Every structure is written in structure tokens, then in C-alpha cells.
Amino acid sequence: MLKIQNLHVSIEDKAILNGLNLEVNPGEVHAIMGPNGSGKSTLSAVIAGNEDYEVTKGNIFYKDENIEDLSAEERAHKGIFMSFQYPVEIPGVTVTNFIKTAINSNLKARGLKEMPANEMLKNIRNKAALLEIDSKFLSRSLNEGFSGGEKKRNEIFQMAMLNPTLAILDETDSGLDIDALRIVANGVNKLRNENNAIIVITHYQRLLDHIIPDYVHVLQDGKIAKSGDKNLALQLEEKGYDWI
Amino acid sequence: MSLKEKLVSSFLAFELDADINSDVHDIRSKSIKEFEKIGFPDKKHEYWKYTPIKKVLNEKLTIFKKKRHLIEFEKVKDFFLGGIESYKIVLIDGMYDPLWSNTTHKGADICILSSVLENEKYSNVISKYFNKIIDHKESFSLLNSSFSKEGAYIHVPKNIELDKPIEIIHINSGGESSLMLQPRNLIILEKGSKAQIVESHYSLIGNNISPYTFPGYIDPLTNTLTEIHLEENANLDYYKIQNDLETTSIIDNTYINQKKNSTASCHTFSFGGNIVRNNLNFFQNGKNINSIMKGITILGSNQHTDHHTLVHHASPNCESYQEYKGIYNDKSTGVFNGKVVVDKIAQKINAFQQNNNLLVGDHSSVNTKPQLEIFADDVKCSHGCTIGQLDKSALFYLKTRGIAEKEAKGLLTYAFANNVLENVKMQVLKTKIKKIIAKKIGVNLGFEL
């Protein structure tokens, strides 16, 4: 599904990724771990299509298509989703109105009709229940005054609504208490299936107790320094990153 | 003949039928004499530094209207709030239009000023309130006072809360070239009374619905003045909708005098106009007064809007709150000048002022200036202003959700302006403004507002 070959990325002439390779297949969950500044967030931003980053070398193939020239919204239309570490606040636009706009934008881009209001409502209710979000929350302005946990739950709620093929969760565990972590992880697990793939980007092993990865990669100095299974995460928790 | 000379010489003809012994005639005569002395301001005046008002002072302008233009309801219905009942004062080309107006003398006086000014029955009220809080050094106020005759007269008696909002609607029919209009409103809220007023400016021409369009047409210049007196515990919500064509111009002087425990809020929505200048002046005379000024300005092409606010804190324990947002597209320009004067006696006041601007057009610009003159030592005065572009990371966020760039920008622009609408209590008005904003931004927001 996702094939990253020898990826080099810089921002404002500063090289951040230096020859990264990664292959993700349908049904898989990959965890990417690494110290601060290793390029984890850059990787997610580049896959999602942030134009602040410049790909200087290498390729990203998604479903066998080179996506280098696609805008962020075009990537979204093709099923790529990113959960943000710091979701943006939009006063005056409710969670419900925002998700409606997003869903219908995607349908329109795929040449489909807008979702009928009753179907939308049913869908919103079901997905909100999955993340234990109550209806009052849905009529609040997007992310405005949300707690850390509410923001992350809202991100996964959007993921549930948009039903992506490839989801990148950037530090979804940061700022979460243990209950919120459980709810978020539970939501993600319910969305897992054999047709989609998830990349979990995290500092800590604790999220991986809840979302069990098939592969764990350590990102260091802009490349994958080591790959393994879930046990690698446990080793990192114990020994830190220095031993690699 | 210059415009100034022309206006001065028009005065005699204007006052031909007036009762020369009346107070009002006296006020008009004094005002025109004063205007003749000082004339029009130019960019050398600090107060007018960033607004090239000369551009719209066309010497062809005249205060005399040739004929009356009737307009079908179909063509003006969108100018009304709609959906709720309201009192209405409709002025077409500056002239009262009884057909679409809805006035009253029951419970409160909501009618036209001309019917009151020289009426014996109202002489006490007029001598107490008319032309009492005007800046006698301000050219356009003087000019308006010289020709003050038509406009809204609103007098709400003690402890009365009006059952319906009041709409004051100025419509340019497009049938009269080069009009200089001088509408004048007098609003009095007695002790403990409460009112909501929406004043708006529209034109028929340009929407291709004016039956009167002709070549060589010169757009009108509206020089409006509103004088508002709030007695103790009175409460007023005033909304100005300036959604005229991009070719018409407005100079709006509003003076609000507040007595103790009163609250006045004024929202100014500036979307239309070639040059629009708002001078909004609040005078606080009594304890526990609250004055609120909010504004949203969205401009494009070569439009220019200037907001000059003044709050004069002359009493202790009062508050003032100002929040103005501006969105400037293309080559449009804006000014915000927020003056706050705190007298020595006005201790323990809280004055807040914020002006945020979004420069969307590469050639757009804004001049923003807080102007604080504080003579008391135990006060809280804060001010802030920002000028910037849309947040790139926010834009990226929306795009990753599949929302196209244009819609994403629209959504963020809408969100930027939106919180100014929080205190708009009238739901129909809120929806109307949101729709105008969505249209101005040029996007379908994809949901019901």
C-alpha cells in the first residue's frame, strides 16, 4: 500500500530525512519510534502532503502511484489520513459542521453525491459512541477549549468518519491520561481491518500496549536504524535509544 | 464653485420655509457658519491622515433631490431582516418612504425626525436632547447638523422594553445622480428602557435591479449622524450594516451619551462602500457604565474603511470593550484608530481594545493605532493589534481532511471573523450577517449557518 524509497526531505535547506525506506501493507500496523528530532513528525507531514517540506530525493508510492505532486487534499481524497499532534482550533465551526464539510468534500472529489442528512447524522452518532463522545461535544467549536484528551478523541472520531485506507497517528498518546488513552486506542483497534493500514508515531511504549503493532521501527538521524516486532518497543522502553 | 461653497449657498434655499424663531433653525444656522469657517478636512489633519476623503467630495454633489422614486417590494425585501416583526423607518434617497415603513406612537415614539423637530408637542424633548453631544469642530457633523431634517426619531419611555427591534434602512434608488445625503437620527432611551436597533445601507443600482440607471451617474455620498442618549439603567443594542455598493460612500458620526448603570453596544459590519468612515463616540457620565464596540470589516477591490472610535471615561467603575476584525482582499485598505480618554476622576475603570487584521490581498494594507490618554492612576487599560495572514498549519490541517484549498481558506476566514458575532442577540440578524460573510468570502461553507 505504502512504499517509501530512499526518502530525503529538508525544510528550509536543513536535511531531516536521509534515505528512509519503509513498506506498509494492508492490514498492518507499524509503529515508528525514536528520540526527539529524529524526523518522526516530518515523516508523517510528508506523507500527508505538507508543502513546507521539500522532498529532495526518493519516492513515496501509495497504492502504486507516486504521490509527490499531489496536494494534501488530493491525498485525503485517495484515503490518506493524519491524526495531528496539535489539532487546530476553529472557532465558530462546530465539530458536526466541520465533519460534514470534510465528508462531503471527499465525496464530491470522488465524483459522488453528498451524504443525505439523516445518514450523516446516524453515522456521526455511531462513530461518536465508539469514542465515547457525547452529543454536546459535537456542537462545540472545533477543538476550541478542548482538553488534550478531547482533541485526540476528536481526531480519531474524524478518522472513523472518513474511514481512510492509510492512517498516520502522530503522537496520538501525548497529553492523554490513562482513561483517554484506553478510549482512543480502543477506537483505533475497532477501525483496524485487513484492508487498511496504520502508522503509529510515538515516543513511548505505553500506547503500544493498547494498539499492538506488527512492526516497530526506530527512526534515528533521519533513517530507520532498526526494525523488529513489538518486542523491540519493550527493549527501547528498558534501555533507551543509545544502544542502537 | 467648490463643494463647500455650493453647500453653504444651498443652505438659504434649504431653510426657505423654516421658522426662523425655532431652536432648530438656530442650530442649523450656527452649524453652517461654523462649517463655512473650517471647511472640509484633508490628509494634513491627523484625524483624516489615512483616509483620502477628498476623493469622494465631488463638486457635483448636491443636497437637493429632484424627484421621488417608488420601488417595488420585491426589489427591497432582502434589505429587511425578515422572519420577525419589526418597526421600520425606510428612507429612499434620503426621503421617508411611508410605504415600507412601520412607525408607532404607542408606548414609544418610533417615527421620522422631521415630524418631531418643529412640532410643539416635542419641543421640550428636542431642546433637551437634540444636537447636545456633537463635536462642534468636526466638519461632517457640522454639515449634517446644518441640514438635519430627515431620519429616525426614537424615544423609548421609562422602563419600557420594546417588543420588536427597529430597522432604519437607507436605500439608494440609483435614480438620482450625485446626491449628498444628510440623514439624522435622534435616539433617546429613558431610565430602565431597552431597545434593539439595526441600521443598514443598501443600493438598488448595480444589482441590475434599479429601473433608473443612466450614464454619467455619480454615486451618492451619505453623511449620516446619529445622536443617542441613554438614561440610567437603559440598555441599547445598535447594529450597523454597511453593505452598500463598492462605489457609494458613507461618513457615519455616532455620538452616544450614557448615564449610570447603562449598557450600550454597537456592532459595525462594513462590507460595502468606496470610502466608509465611522466615527463612533462614547461618553460615559455616571458609574457602572458598560460600552461595547465590535466590528467586522470585509473589503475587496479598492475599497477603504476607516473606524475611528472614542471612549471618554469620565466616571469611575466603568468598562469599555472594543473588538474589531478586518479582512482585506485585493487592494483594499483599512484604518482602525481607537482612542480612549480616562479622566482623573475615572478610577477603577477597565478599558479593553483589540484589533485583528487579515491581509489577504498582496496589495492590501491596514493602519491600526491605539490612542490612550490616561489621567487616572488606578485603571486597567489594555490594547492589542495584529496584522497577518491565514495560519499555514491550520490550512494544512483542513486540507488533510479533504477540504479543498479555497474552501479551507474560506472556513478559516469565517472562523477568524466569527467570534465577533457572539454577542449578537437577534438570531435572524446573526444568520443574515453570517450569510453575507460567507458570500463575501466567496465560498460555500458546506453547512447551514
Boltz contact constraints between the chains, C-beta under 6 A:
constraints:
  - contact:
      token1: [A, 48]
      token2: [B, 400]
      max_distance: 6.0
  - contact:
      token1: [A, 50]
      token2: [B, 396]
      max_distance: 6.0
  - contact:
      token1: [A, 72]
      token2: [B, 399]
      max_distance: 6.0
  - contact:
      token1: [A, 72]
      token2: [B, 400]
      max_distance: 6.0
  - contact:
      token1: [A, 73]
      token2: [B, 399]
      max_distance: 6.0
  - contact:
      token1: [A, 73]
      token2: [B, 402]
      max_distance: 6.0
  - contact:
      token1: [A, 73]
      token2: [B, 404]
      max_distance: 6.0
  - contact:
      token1: [A, 76]
      token2: [B, 400]
      max_distance: 6.0
  - contact:
      token1: [A, 76]
      token2: [B, 402]
      max_distance: 6.0
  - contact:
      token1: [A, 77]
      token2: [B, 402]
      max_distance: 6.0
  - contact:
      token1: [A, 82]
      token2: [B, 400]
      max_distance: 6.0
  - contact:
      token1: [A, 88]
      token2: [B, 394]
      max_distance: 6.0
  - contact:
      token1: [A, 88]
      token2: [B, 397]
      max_distance: 6.0
  - contact:
      token1: [A, 90]
      token2: [B, 415]
      max_distance: 6.0
  - contact:
      token1: [A, 91]
      token2: [B, 415]
      max_distance: 6.0
  - contact:
      token1: [A, 91]
      token2: [B, 418]
      max_distance: 6.0
  - contact:
      token1: [A, 91]
      token2: [B, 419]
      max_distance: 6.0
  - contact:
      token1: [A, 92]
      token2: [B, 415]
      max_distance: 6.0
  - contact:
      token1: [A, 92]
      token2: [B, 418]
      max_distance: 6.0
  - contact:
      token1: [A, 93]
      token2: [B, 415]
      max_distance: 6.0
  - contact:
      token1: [A, 97]
      token2: [B, 447]
      max_distance: 6.0
  - contact:
      token1: [A, 100]
      token2: [B, 447]
      max_distance: 6.0
  - contact:
      token1: [A, 101]
      token2: [B, 446]
      max_distance: 6.0
  - contact:
      token1: [A, 102]
      token2: [B, 401]
      max_distance: 6.0
  - contact:
      token1: [A, 102]
      token2: [B, 402]
      max_distance: 6.0
  - contact:
      token1: [A, 102]
      token2: [B, 403]
      max_distance: 6.0
  - contact:
      token1: [A, 104]
      token2: [B, 446]
      max_distance: 6.0
  - contact:
      token1: [A, 105]
      token2: [B, 402]
      max_distance: 6.0
  - contact:
      token1: [A, 105]
      token2: [B, 403]
      max_distance: 6.0
  - contact:
      token1: [A, 106]
      token2: [B, 402]
      max_distance: 6.0
